[in-house]
């Protein structure tokens, strides 16, 4: 796995994990018992806490990337192991 490929895969994993973590722990002003500020949507989060979520995203994405890297680098799962992919001969 090249460095550029690894960085690209980590970037994709990081964004997917970020979007999965964004709704965790978010409360609207109504749920918190406060009045929404004028000009904001009622569904807008009161305190989004983005920095802790970004740090947690980095930790989780690093763990997921480590598993993906191990699978790719050690050939734990190859394309030949996936049943619906066509079979190709290995080039030496």
C-alpha positions as CSV (number, residue, x, y, z in Angstrom):
1,X,0.0,0.0,0.0
2,X,1.5,3.3,-1.1
3,X,1.6,6.4,1.2
4,X,-0.8,8.3,-1.1
5,X,-3.3,5.4,-1.1
6,X,-3.1,5.0,2.7
7,X,-3.7,8.8,3.2
8,X,-6.6,8.7,0.8
9,X,-8.2,5.7,2.5
10,X,-7.7,7.3,6.0
11,X,-9.3,10.5,4.7
12,X,-12.4,8.6,3.5
13,X,-12.6,6.6,6.7
14,X,-12.2,9.8,8.8
15,X,-15.1,11.6,7.0
16,X,-17.4,8.6,7.2
17,X,-16.7,8.2,10.9
18,X,-17.2,12.0,11.4
19,X,-20.6,11.9,9.8
20,X,-21.5,8.9,12.0
21,X,-20.4,10.7,15.2
22,X,-22.0,14.1,14.5
23,X,-25.5,13.3,15.8
24,X,-24.2,11.7,19.0
25,X,-25.1,13.7,22.1
26,X,-26.7,16.7,20.1
27,X,-29.6,18.4,21.7
28,X,-31.7,21.2,20.2
29,X,-32.6,24.3,22.2
30,X,-36.1,23.0,22.7
31,X,-34.8,19.7,24.1
32,X,-32.5,21.7,26.5
33,X,-35.4,23.8,27.7
34,X,-34.2,27.0,26.2
35,X,-35.5,29.3,23.6
36,X,-33.9,29.2,20.1
37,X,-32.0,32.3,19.1
38,X,-33.8,34.5,16.5
39,X,-32.8,33.5,12.9
40,X,-31.8,30.0,13.7
41,X,-33.6,26.8,12.8
42,X,-35.5,25.1,15.6
43,X,-33.6,21.9,14.8
44,X,-30.1,23.5,15.1
45,X,-27.9,22.0,17.8
46,X,-27.5,24.1,20.9
47,X,-23.9,23.1,21.6
48,X,-22.5,20.9,18.8
49,X,-19.1,20.2,20.6
50,X,-17.2,19.8,17.4
51,X,-13.7,19.6,18.8
52,X,-14.3,16.6,21.0
53,X,-16.2,14.9,18.2
54,X,-13.3,15.5,15.8
55,X,-10.8,14.1,18.4
56,X,-13.0,11.1,18.9
57,X,-13.4,10.7,15.2
58,X,-9.6,10.7,14.8
59,X,-9.2,7.9,17.4
60,X,-12.0,5.8,15.9
61,X,-10.9,6.3,12.3
62,X,-7.3,5.4,13.3
63,X,-8.5,2.1,14.8
64,X,-10.7,1.3,11.7
65,X,-7.8,2.3,9.4
66,X,-5.4,-0.1,11.3
67,X,-7.8,-3.0,10.7
68,X,-8.1,-2.0,7.0
69,X,-4.4,-1.7,6.7
70,X,-3.8,-5.1,8.3
71,X,-6.3,-6.7,5.9
72,X,-4.7,-5.1,2.8
73,X,-1.0,-5.4,3.8
74,X,-1.2,-9.0,5.1
75,X,-3.6,-10.2,2.3
76,X,-6.1,-11.5,4.9
77,X,-8.9,-10.9,2.4
78,X,-8.1,-10.9,-1.3
79,X,-10.3,-10.2,-4.3
80,X,-10.3,-13.9,-5.0
81,X,-12.0,-14.5,-1.7
82,X,-15.0,-12.4,-2.7
83,X,-17.4,-14.8,-4.4
84,X,-19.1,-12.5,-7.0
85,X,-15.8,-11.0,-8.4
86,X,-14.5,-12.5,-11.6
87,X,-11.4,-14.7,-11.3
88,X,-8.1,-13.5,-12.8
89,X,-4.8,-15.2,-13.0
90,X,-2.0,-13.9,-10.8
91,X,0.8,-12.0,-12.7
92,X,4.3,-12.7,-11.4
